[in-house]
Amino acid sequence: MTWSEMQPLLSAACLDTLYMVGWSTVYAVLGGLPLGVLLVLTGEGGLLRNGPVNKVTGAVVNVGRSLPFFILMIALIPFSTLVVGTSIGPTAAVVPLAVSAVPFFARLVETAVREVDDGLVEAVQAMGGSTWTVVRKALLPQALPSLVAGLTTTVIALIGYSAMAGAVGGGGLGNLAKTYGYQRFETDLMIVTVVLLIVLVSTVQLAGDLVVRALARRGRSGTGPVRKRRLRAARR
């Protein structure tokens, strides 16, 4: 297969992969962020300590993380059909990708938020800050570098999952590698697909590392007067 023949196939497959990973990442953040914060708030020593809620939430997250993605994807075929009207294609693949990513990211959020200094939380509370104020002004801003690092890990995992989903009808680079690289023995196309996946993962990792370093430098510069201004802002 010549490059002119491969190019449109690769372009369409890359767009499908970016579509799947992009939307599933959005849903992972929308679902995993509040879930991870809830695990911290209702856990031991949390501001909303509630054993039953914490155990139930933790159990749901653990079950979601323990299921292999391939099995989860097959089990969710009826649900995907119900939600998007089909069980094949990139849009259908977003459903199992998002379901698998939410508990994965939730645990990373929990770990990141637990690393926040308790002294800062106590200071915000001492100034009359509510639980929502503590979360919005102290926990999430201080945990932001770790949250971005966790999101980077989640996106990279989703790229791998999307390739797996593509191999069973989800579209994207995984489908291209299976249909042309494996079934039609187009070795050149298979090699290019692998290289594209490596480049995509490396790009995401590099971008995530750069953002984490920038946020960490900004956080270190936030001591002294800047920290005091943040605390005063938290009281408001």
Solvent accessible surface area in square Angstrom, and as a share of the most:
residue,aa,sasa,rsa
1,M,74,0.33
2,T,81,0.47
3,W,143,0.50
4,S,83,0.54
5,E,96,0.43
6,M,13,0.06
7,Q,91,0.40
8,P,82,0.52
9,L,53,0.26
10,L,10,0.05
11,S,55,0.36
12,A,55,0.43
13,A,7,0.06
14,C,36,0.21
15,L,119,0.59
16,D,46,0.24
17,T,2,0.01
18,L,91,0.45
19,Y,87,0.33
20,M,0,0.00
21,V,11,0.06
22,G,36,0.34
23,W,118,0.42
24,S,0,0.00
25,T,21,0.12
26,V,68,0.39
27,Y,97,0.37
28,A,0,0.00
29,V,44,0.25
30,L,120,0.60
31,G,26,0.25
32,G,0,0.00
33,L,48,0.24
34,P,76,0.48
35,L,42,0.21
36,G,0,0.00
37,V,14,0.08
38,L,61,0.30
39,L,3,0.01
40,V,18,0.10
41,L,15,0.07
42,T,6,0.04
43,G,5,0.05
44,E,135,0.60
45,G,68,0.66
46,G,19,0.18
47,L,53,0.26
48,L,89,0.44
49,R,158,0.58
50,N,62,0.32
51,G,36,0.34
52,P,99,0.62
53,V,61,0.35
54,N,34,0.17
55,K,152,0.64
56,V,97,0.56
57,T,14,0.08
58,G,8,0.08
59,A,53,0.41
60,V,96,0.55
61,V,0,0.00
62,N,76,0.39
63,V,90,0.52
64,G,18,0.17
65,R,124,0.45
66,S,82,0.53
67,L,75,0.38
68,P,73,0.46
69,F,12,0.05
70,F,89,0.37
71,I,96,0.49
72,L,13,0.06
73,M,19,0.09
74,I,90,0.45
75,A,68,0.53
76,L,30,0.15
77,I,77,0.39
78,P,94,0.59
79,F,94,0.39
80,S,4,0.03
81,T,59,0.34
82,L,144,0.72
83,V,82,0.47
84,V,51,0.29
85,G,59,0.56
86,T,50,0.29
87,S,51,0.33
88,I,115,0.58
89,G,20,0.19
90,P,32,0.20
91,T,61,0.35
92,A,4,0.03
93,A,6,0.05
94,V,12,0.07
95,V,15,0.09
96,P,4,0.02
97,L,0,0.00
98,A,12,0.09
99,V,58,0.34
100,S,11,0.07
101,A,3,0.02
102,V,32,0.19
103,P,11,0.07
104,F,54,0.22
105,F,6,0.03
106,A,0,0.00
107,R,48,0.18
108,L,55,0.27
109,V,0,0.00
110,E,21,0.09
111,T,80,0.47
112,A,5,0.04
113,V,2,0.01
114,R,115,0.42
115,E,117,0.53
116,V,14,0.08
117,D,97,0.50
118,D,101,0.52
119,G,37,0.35
120,L,16,0.08
121,V,18,0.10
122,E,106,0.48
123,A,31,0.24
124,V,2,0.01
125,Q,82,0.36
126,A,89,0.69
127,M,48,0.21
128,G,66,0.63
129,G,15,0.14
130,S,64,0.41
131,T,42,0.24
132,W,159,0.56
133,T,18,0.10
134,V,0,0.00
135,V,9,0.05
136,R,107,0.39
137,K,70,0.30
138,A,1,0.00
139,L,11,0.05
140,L,44,0.22
141,P,59,0.37
142,Q,59,0.26
143,A,4,0.03
144,L,61,0.30
145,P,31,0.20
146,S,41,0.27
147,L,17,0.08
148,V,28,0.16
149,A,44,0.34
150,G,9,0.08
151,L,52,0.26
152,T,11,0.07
153,T,66,0.38
154,T,1,0.01
155,V,22,0.13
156,I,42,0.21
157,A,28,0.21
158,L,1,0.01
159,I,3,0.02
160,G,41,0.39
161,Y,63,0.24
162,S,1,0.01
163,A,24,0.18
164,M,80,0.36
165,A,1,0.01
166,G,0,0.00
167,A,32,0.25
168,V,76,0.43
169,G,31,0.30
170,G,5,0.05
171,G,11,0.10
172,G,4,0.04
173,L,4,0.02
174,G,8,0.07
175,N,55,0.28
176,L,9,0.05
177,A,17,0.13
178,K,77,0.33
179,T,35,0.20
180,Y,40,0.15
181,G,9,0.08
182,Y,150,0.57
183,Q,99,0.44
184,R,141,0.51
185,F,169,0.70
186,E,43,0.19
187,T,87,0.50
188,D,83,0.43
189,L,0,0.00
190,M,60,0.27
191,I,96,0.49
192,V,38,0.22
193,T,1,0.00
194,V,70,0.40
195,V,75,0.43
196,L,52,0.26
197,L,38,0.19
198,I,104,0.53
199,V,80,0.46
200,L,38,0.19
201,V,47,0.27
202,S,61,0.39
203,T,77,0.45
204,V,33,0.19
205,Q,73,0.33
206,L,108,0.54
207,A,50,0.39
208,G,7,0.07
209,D,48,0.25
210,L,99,0.49
211,V,70,0.40
212,V,35,0.20
213,R,128,0.47
214,A,47,0.37
215,L,27,0.13
216,A,30,0.24
217,R,137,0.50
218,R,145,0.53
219,G,35,0.33
220,R,164,0.60
221,S,76,0.49
222,G,1,0.01
223,T,82,0.47
224,G,39,0.38
225,P,92,0.58
226,V,46,0.27
227,R,74,0.27
228,K,126,0.54
229,R,125,0.46
230,R,82,0.30
231,L,35,0.18
232,R,119,0.43
233,A,28,0.22
234,A,2,0.02
235,R,143,0.52
236,R,210,0.77
